[in-house]
Amino acid sequence: MNGIDAAKETPKRREALNETRIWHVYARRQYDEPLHEIGNVIADDTELAKVYARSIYDEFSWIEMVIVPRDCIVTIIAS
């Protein structure tokens, strides 16, 4: 990083670059099954979350696996 780029980098920008997110992991083993939440991973970005999910939850031969950032989930009913 040169001096010009360093001058543009604010504390808020540094914080955003280092922000980690919790990602919920959903998967299914058969086409006629619904997606089930199988766990979660903590990662800085989508690509890293995909790698973590694929490697941590590899105990079954999933036909589909999906990750969703926790902050994108909208609660409808909470008791």
C-alpha positions in Angstrom: 0.0 0.0 0.0 1.5 3.3 -1.0 1.2 6.6 1.0 -1.7 7.9 -1.1 -3.7 4.7 -0.4 -2.9 4.7 3.3 -4.0 8.3 3.5 -7.4 7.4 2.0 -7.9 4.5 4.4 -10.0 5.7 7.4 -10.5 3.8 10.7 -14.1 3.0 9.5 -12.8 1.5 6.3 -10.2 -0.6 8.1 -13.0 -1.9 10.4 -15.2 -2.8 7.5 -12.3 -4.7 5.8 -11.7 -6.8 8.9 -15.4 -7.4 9.7 -16.3 -11.0 10.2 -19.8 -12.4 9.7 -21.7 -15.4 10.9 -23.1 -17.4 8.1 -25.9 -20.0 8.5 -25.3 -23.2 6.5 -28.3 -25.1 5.0 -28.1 -28.4 3.1 -30.1 -31.3 1.7 -29.1 -34.9 0.9 -32.0 -35.7 -1.4 -34.0 -33.7 -3.9 -37.3 -34.4 -2.2 -36.0 -33.1 1.2 -36.3 -29.5 2.3 -33.1 -27.6 3.2 -32.1 -28.1 6.8 -29.9 -25.8 8.9 -26.8 -27.9 9.6 -24.8 -25.3 11.4 -22.9 -22.0 10.9 -19.5 -20.7 10.2 -17.7 -17.4 10.9 -15.8 -15.8 7.9 -14.7 -12.5 6.6 -16.2 -12.9 3.1 -18.4 -15.2 1.0 -15.6 -17.2 -0.6 -14.1 -18.0 2.8 -17.5 -18.9 4.2 -18.1 -21.3 1.3 -14.7 -23.0 1.9 -15.4 -23.3 5.6 -18.9 -24.7 5.1 -17.8 -27.2 2.6 -14.9 -28.5 4.7 -16.6 -28.5 8.1 -19.9 -30.1 7.1 -18.5 -32.8 4.8 -19.9 -35.8 6.7 -22.6 -36.4 4.1 -22.8 -36.3 0.3 -24.9 -33.2 0.1 -26.7 -32.4 -3.2 -27.2 -28.8 -2.3 -25.5 -26.5 0.3 -26.4 -22.9 0.9 -25.0 -20.2 3.1 -26.8 -17.1 4.3 -25.3 -14.2 6.3 -27.0 -14.0 9.7 -27.6 -10.2 9.3 -29.7 -10.9 6.2 -32.2 -13.1 8.0 -35.5 -11.3 8.8 -37.3 -12.5 11.9 -41.1 -12.7 11.4 -42.2 -14.0 14.8 -40.1 -14.2 18.0 -41.4 -15.4 21.3 
